[in-house]
Protein backbone atom coordinates (compact mmCIF):
# COMPACT_ATOMS: atom_id res chain seq x y z
CA UNK A 1 0.00 0.00 0.00
CA UNK A 2 1.20 3.59 -0.61
CA UNK A 3 2.79 5.29 2.40
CA UNK A 4 0.38 7.67 4.08
CA UNK A 5 -2.75 5.51 3.61
CA UNK A 6 -4.62 4.74 6.84
CA UNK A 7 -8.05 3.74 8.12
CA UNK A 8 -10.38 5.42 10.54
CA UNK A 9 -13.78 4.08 11.56
CA UNK A 10 -16.74 6.31 12.41
CA UNK A 11 -20.23 5.70 13.77
CA UNK A 12 -23.01 7.41 11.81
CA UNK A 13 -26.24 5.59 12.52
CA UNK A 14 -25.89 5.50 16.29
CA UNK A 15 -26.05 9.23 16.92
CA UNK A 16 -23.63 12.11 17.19
CA UNK A 17 -25.61 14.32 14.78
CA UNK A 18 -29.23 15.37 14.89
CA UNK A 19 -31.72 14.29 12.22
CA UNK A 20 -31.69 17.81 10.79
CA UNK A 21 -27.91 17.84 10.64
CA UNK A 22 -27.77 14.40 9.07
CA UNK A 23 -30.13 15.58 6.34
CA UNK A 24 -27.80 18.49 5.60
CA UNK A 25 -25.90 17.49 2.50
CA UNK A 26 -25.39 19.11 -0.86
CA UNK A 27 -23.22 21.73 -2.51
CA UNK A 28 -22.00 25.25 -1.98
CA UNK A 29 -19.25 27.36 -3.52
CA UNK A 30 -16.07 28.87 -2.11
CA UNK A 31 -14.16 30.86 -4.66
CA UNK A 32 -13.62 28.74 -7.73
CA UNK A 33 -13.79 25.43 -5.87
CA UNK A 34 -17.12 23.58 -5.56
CA UNK A 35 -17.69 22.14 -2.11
CA UNK A 36 -19.93 19.17 -1.29
CA UNK A 37 -20.81 17.94 2.17
CA UNK A 38 -22.42 15.03 3.99
CA UNK A 39 -22.43 13.84 7.62
CA UNK A 40 -20.73 17.06 8.68
CA UNK A 41 -17.81 16.50 6.29
CA UNK A 42 -17.03 18.98 3.50
CA UNK A 43 -15.13 17.92 0.38
CA UNK A 44 -13.56 19.36 -2.76
CA UNK A 45 -11.46 17.95 -5.58
CA UNK A 46 -7.72 18.61 -5.42
CA UNK A 47 -4.96 16.94 -7.43
CA UNK A 48 -7.55 14.58 -8.84
CA UNK A 49 -8.53 13.29 -5.39
CA UNK A 50 -11.37 14.01 -2.96
CA UNK A 51 -10.01 16.21 -0.18
CA UNK A 52 -11.59 16.84 3.23
CA UNK A 53 -11.64 20.63 3.69
CA UNK A 54 -13.84 21.06 6.78
CA UNK A 55 -15.24 18.99 9.66
CA UNK A 56 -18.31 20.25 11.53
CA UNK A 57 -18.06 20.13 15.31
CA UNK A 58 -20.90 17.59 15.56
CA UNK A 59 -19.64 15.40 12.70
CA UNK A 60 -18.96 11.73 13.54
CA UNK A 61 -15.46 12.36 12.16
CA UNK A 62 -14.69 14.98 14.83
CA UNK A 63 -11.92 13.64 17.05
CA UNK A 64 -10.98 10.84 14.65
CA UNK A 65 -7.49 10.35 13.22
CA UNK A 66 -8.50 11.72 9.81
CA UNK A 67 -7.92 15.48 9.62
CA UNK A 68 -8.71 18.43 7.36
CA UNK A 69 -6.44 18.23 4.31
CA UNK A 70 -6.51 14.43 4.10
CA UNK A 71 -7.90 12.67 1.02
CA UNK A 72 -10.79 10.18 1.06
CA UNK A 73 -10.01 7.00 -0.88
CA UNK A 74 -12.84 4.65 0.14
CA UNK A 75 -15.98 4.63 2.29
CA UNK A 76 -17.31 1.35 3.67
CA UNK A 77 -15.24 -0.65 1.19
CA UNK A 78 -16.28 1.30 -1.93
CA UNK A 79 -13.72 3.42 -3.79
CA UNK A 80 -14.18 7.21 -3.82
CA UNK A 81 -12.99 8.81 -7.06
CA UNK A 82 -15.31 11.84 -7.07
CA UNK A 83 -17.06 14.11 -4.59
CA UNK A 84 -20.40 12.61 -5.58
CA UNK A 85 -19.03 9.16 -4.62
CA UNK A 86 -18.18 10.39 -1.12
CA UNK A 87 -21.53 12.10 -0.60
CA UNK A 88 -23.51 9.15 -1.99
CA UNK A 89 -21.72 6.52 0.12
CA UNK A 90 -21.90 8.55 3.34
CA UNK A 91 -25.56 9.40 2.74
CA UNK A 92 -26.35 5.74 2.05
CA UNK A 93 -24.70 4.73 5.32
CA UNK A 94 -26.70 7.40 7.20
CA UNK A 95 -29.99 6.30 5.65
CA UNK A 96 -29.36 2.67 6.52
CA UNK A 97 -28.18 3.63 10.03
CA UNK A 98 -25.07 1.47 9.73
CA UNK A 99 -23.16 1.27 12.98
CA UNK A 100 -19.45 1.37 12.08
CA UNK A 101 -18.21 2.83 8.79
CA UNK A 102 -14.55 2.32 7.78
CA UNK A 103 -12.94 5.16 5.82
CA UNK A 104 -9.67 4.64 3.96
CA UNK A 105 -7.80 7.92 3.60
CA UNK A 106 -4.49 9.33 2.44
CA UNK A 107 -2.42 11.50 4.78
CA UNK A 108 0.07 13.76 2.98
CA UNK A 109 1.85 14.51 6.27
CA UNK A 110 2.64 10.85 6.82
CA UNK A 111 3.85 10.49 3.24
CA UNK A 112 6.30 13.38 3.71
CA UNK A 113 7.73 11.91 6.91
CA UNK A 114 7.99 8.45 5.37
CA UNK A 115 9.77 9.66 2.24
CA UNK A 116 12.19 11.94 4.10
CA UNK A 117 13.12 9.13 6.51
CA UNK A 118 13.57 6.66 3.67
CA UNK A 119 15.65 8.96 1.45
CA UNK A 120 17.81 10.65 4.10
CA UNK A 121 18.12 7.87 6.65
CA UNK A 122 18.75 8.08 10.39
CA UNK A 123 22.17 9.78 10.38
CA UNK A 124 20.74 13.22 9.58
CA UNK A 125 18.99 15.17 12.31
CA UNK A 126 15.41 16.11 11.36
CA UNK A 127 13.05 18.53 13.08
CA UNK A 128 9.48 18.78 11.73
CA UNK A 129 7.12 21.71 12.18
CA UNK A 130 3.81 21.12 13.96
CA UNK A 131 1.94 21.11 10.64
CA UNK A 132 4.54 18.82 9.03
CA UNK A 133 4.99 21.23 6.14
CA UNK A 134 8.60 22.11 7.00
CA UNK A 135 11.51 19.90 8.02
CA UNK A 136 14.81 21.37 9.22
CA UNK A 137 17.65 19.00 8.35
CA UNK A 138 21.16 19.05 9.80
CA UNK A 139 24.00 17.14 8.16
CA UNK A 140 26.25 14.90 10.24
CA UNK A 141 29.24 16.90 11.47
CA UNK A 142 29.73 19.84 13.81
CA UNK A 143 30.35 22.41 11.05
CA UNK A 144 27.23 21.71 9.01
CA UNK A 145 24.54 24.32 8.46
CA UNK A 146 20.82 23.52 8.82
CA UNK A 147 18.62 23.54 5.71
CA UNK A 148 14.85 23.33 5.42
CA UNK A 149 12.56 21.25 3.20
CA UNK A 150 9.43 23.38 2.76
CA UNK A 151 6.34 21.65 1.30
CA UNK A 152 3.56 23.55 -0.46
CA UNK A 153 -0.14 22.65 -0.63
CA UNK A 154 0.42 20.53 -3.71
CA UNK A 155 2.91 18.37 -1.81
CA UNK A 156 5.99 19.58 -3.69
CA UNK A 157 9.01 20.73 -1.69
CA UNK A 158 11.83 23.21 -2.10
CA UNK A 159 15.14 23.50 -0.28
CA UNK A 160 15.65 26.70 1.72
CA UNK A 161 18.29 28.16 4.00
CA UNK A 162 16.53 29.04 7.31
CA UNK A 163 19.40 31.43 8.18
CA UNK A 164 19.51 33.15 4.80
CA UNK A 165 18.54 36.51 6.33
CA UNK A 166 21.74 36.46 8.41
CA UNK A 167 24.16 35.43 5.66
CA UNK A 168 26.83 37.78 4.39
CA UNK A 169 25.71 39.55 1.23
CA UNK A 170 26.94 37.70 -1.84
CA UNK A 171 27.47 34.43 0.01
CA UNK A 172 25.79 31.55 -1.92
CA UNK A 173 22.71 30.33 -0.07
CA UNK A 174 22.87 26.66 -1.04
CA UNK A 175 25.73 25.25 -3.13
CA UNK A 176 24.53 23.64 -6.36
CA UNK A 177 26.40 20.46 -5.48
CA UNK A 178 24.85 20.18 -2.01
CA UNK A 179 23.59 16.58 -1.50
CA UNK A 180 20.18 17.76 -0.33
CA UNK A 181 19.45 19.17 -3.80
CA UNK A 182 19.27 15.65 -5.18
CA UNK A 183 17.25 14.59 -2.13
CA UNK A 184 14.73 17.35 -2.92
CA UNK A 185 14.40 16.07 -6.50
CA UNK A 186 13.89 12.52 -5.22
CA UNK A 187 11.22 13.64 -2.74
CA UNK A 188 9.29 15.53 -5.41
CA UNK A 189 9.48 12.59 -7.78
CA UNK A 190 8.31 10.22 -5.04
CA UNK A 191 5.31 12.40 -4.15
CA UNK A 192 4.29 12.68 -7.82
CA UNK A 193 4.55 8.90 -8.26
CA UNK A 194 2.52 8.11 -5.12
CA UNK A 195 -0.28 10.52 -6.06
CA UNK A 196 -0.35 9.16 -9.61
CA UNK A 197 -0.51 5.58 -8.32
CA UNK A 198 -3.40 6.42 -5.99
CA UNK A 199 -5.34 8.15 -8.79
CA UNK A 200 -4.75 5.20 -11.10
CA UNK A 201 -5.86 2.76 -8.43
CA UNK A 202 -9.11 4.67 -7.85
CA UNK A 203 -9.77 4.83 -11.58
CA UNK A 204 -9.32 1.07 -11.85
CA UNK A 205 -11.50 0.45 -8.79
CA UNK A 206 -14.34 2.57 -10.19
CA UNK A 207 -13.80 1.64 -13.84
CA UNK A 208 -16.78 -0.71 -13.85
CA UNK A 209 -19.15 2.25 -13.64
CA UNK A 210 -22.15 2.99 -11.49
CA UNK A 211 -23.95 -0.27 -12.28
CA UNK A 212 -21.10 -2.39 -10.94
CA UNK A 213 -20.82 -0.23 -7.83
CA UNK A 214 -24.54 -0.54 -7.11
CA UNK A 215 -24.39 -4.31 -7.63
CA UNK A 216 -21.43 -4.65 -5.26
CA UNK A 217 -23.25 -2.62 -2.60
CA UNK A 218 -26.34 -4.78 -3.02
CA UNK A 219 -24.25 -7.91 -2.51
CA UNK A 220 -22.75 -6.46 0.68
CA UNK A 221 -26.23 -5.54 1.93
CA UNK A 222 -27.49 -9.07 1.24
CA UNK A 223 -24.53 -10.60 3.06
CA UNK A 224 -25.00 -8.28 6.03
CA UNK A 225 -28.71 -9.00 6.28
CA UNK A 226 -28.06 -12.74 6.13
CA UNK A 227 -25.64 -12.43 9.03
CA UNK A 228 -28.03 -10.31 11.08
CA UNK A 229 -30.96 -12.67 10.54
CA UNK A 230 -28.99 -15.90 10.87
CA UNK A 231 -28.38 -18.04 13.96
CA UNK A 232 -26.22 -16.91 16.85
CA UNK A 233 -23.36 -19.01 15.51
CA UNK A 234 -23.20 -16.82 12.39
CA UNK A 235 -23.20 -13.67 14.48
CA UNK A 236 -20.35 -15.01 16.63
CA UNK A 237 -18.38 -15.93 13.53
CA UNK A 238 -18.96 -12.46 12.10
CA UNK A 239 -17.79 -10.83 15.36
CA UNK A 240 -14.60 -12.89 15.35
CA UNK A 241 -13.97 -11.94 11.73
CA UNK A 242 -14.45 -8.24 12.55
CA UNK A 243 -12.05 -8.45 15.49
CA UNK A 244 -9.46 -10.28 13.38
CA UNK A 245 -9.71 -7.64 10.65
CA UNK A 246 -9.49 -4.86 13.23
CA UNK A 247 -6.32 -6.36 14.72
CA UNK A 248 -4.81 -6.74 11.26
CA UNK A 249 -5.39 -3.07 10.43
CA UNK A 250 -3.87 -2.00 13.74
CA UNK A 251 -0.81 -4.27 13.40
CA UNK A 252 -0.17 -2.99 9.87
CA UNK A 253 -0.21 0.61 11.11
CA UNK A 254 -3.37 1.52 9.20
CA UNK A 255 -5.41 2.19 12.35
CA UNK A 256 -4.18 4.25 15.29
CA UNK A 257 -4.38 2.99 18.89
CA UNK A 258 -7.26 5.25 20.02
CA UNK A 259 -9.48 4.18 17.11
CA UNK A 260 -8.52 0.53 17.65
CA UNK A 261 -9.47 0.53 21.34
CA UNK A 262 -12.71 2.46 20.78
CA UNK A 263 -13.90 0.17 17.98
CA UNK A 264 -12.89 -3.01 19.82
CA UNK A 265 -14.86 -1.89 22.90
CA UNK A 266 -17.89 -1.13 20.78
CA UNK A 267 -17.79 -4.50 19.01
CA UNK A 268 -17.57 -6.38 22.29
CA UNK A 269 -20.33 -4.39 24.05
HELIX and SHEET records of a PDB file:
HELIX    1   1 UNK A   19  UNK A   23  1                                   5    
HELIX    2   2 UNK A   83  UNK A   95  1                                  13    
HELIX    3   3 UNK A  108  UNK A  120  1                                  13    
HELIX    4   4 UNK A  164  UNK A  166  5                                   3    
HELIX    5   5 UNK A  179  UNK A  205  1                                  27    
HELIX    6   6 UNK A  209  UNK A  229  1                                  21    
HELIX    7   7 UNK A  232  UNK A  251  1                                  20    
HELIX    8   8 UNK A  257  UNK A  268  1                                  12    
SHEET    1   A 7 UNK A   5  UNK A  10  0                                        
SHEET    2   A 7 UNK A 101  UNK A 106 -1                                        
SHEET    3   A 7 UNK A  71  UNK A  75 -1                                        
SHEET    4   A 7 UNK A  49  UNK A  55 -1                                        
SHEET    5   A 7 UNK A  41  UNK A  46 -1                                        
SHEET    6   A 7 UNK A  33  UNK A  38 -1                                        
SHEET    7   A 7 UNK A  26  UNK A  30 -1                                        
SHEET    1   B 4 UNK A   5  UNK A  10  0                                        
SHEET    2   B 4 UNK A 101  UNK A 106 -1                                        
SHEET    3   B 4 UNK A  71  UNK A  75 -1                                        
SHEET    4   B 4 UNK A  78  UNK A  79 -1                                        
SHEET    1   C 4 UNK A 125  UNK A 128  0                                        
SHEET    2   C 4 UNK A 134  UNK A 138 -1                                        
SHEET    3   C 4 UNK A 147  UNK A 151 -1                                        
SHEET    4   C 4 UNK A 157  UNK A 160 -1                                        
END                                                                             
